Amino acid sequence: MDHEEPHVVKEFSIGETKVKIADNFCRNKTEEDIQLILKEAADIVMKSRKRKAI
């Protein structure tokens, strides 16, 4: 696995939590690849939210 420095494209805070978004993983991807990555990430979030709701 490559351990390059994060290429941070956005930083913001949610309450006391600092969030940094880096694009290292998707910088050299096609639009189709990016859409698949976003769908997979959304699926993970939705599964987590459903588990918490039970």
C-alpha positions in Angstrom: 0.0 0.0 0.0 1.2 3.5 -0.9 1.7 5.8 2.1 1.7 9.2 0.3 0.8 12.4 2.0 -3.0 13.1 1.8 -3.9 15.6 -0.9 -6.5 17.5 1.1 -9.1 19.2 -1.1 -11.6 20.3 1.6 -11.5 20.9 5.4 -14.4 21.7 7.7 -15.7 21.2 11.2 -18.8 19.5 12.5 -19.0 20.6 16.1 -15.7 19.6 17.7 -14.8 17.2 14.9 -12.4 18.3 12.2 -13.0 16.7 8.8 -10.4 16.6 6.0 -11.3 15.3 2.6 -8.4 14.0 0.5 -8.6 12.8 -3.1 -5.6 10.6 -3.3 -7.7 7.5 -3.8 -9.7 8.8 -6.7 -7.5 11.5 -8.3 -6.5 9.3 -11.3 -9.8 7.5 -11.7 -12.4 7.7 -14.5 -15.8 9.3 -13.9 -17.3 5.8 -13.9 -14.8 4.6 -11.3 -15.6 7.6 -9.1 -19.3 7.0 -9.3 -18.7 3.3 -8.2 -16.5 4.5 -5.3 -19.2 7.0 -4.2 -22.0 4.3 -4.4 -19.9 1.8 -2.3 -19.2 4.5 0.3 -22.9 5.4 0.5 -23.9 1.7 0.8 -21.5 1.4 3.8 -23.0 4.5 5.5 -26.5 3.3 4.9 -25.8 -0.1 6.3 -24.2 1.5 9.4 -27.2 3.8 9.9 -29.7 0.9 9.6 -27.8 -1.1 12.2 -27.9 1.8 14.6 -31.7 2.2 14.0 -32.4 -1.3 15.2 
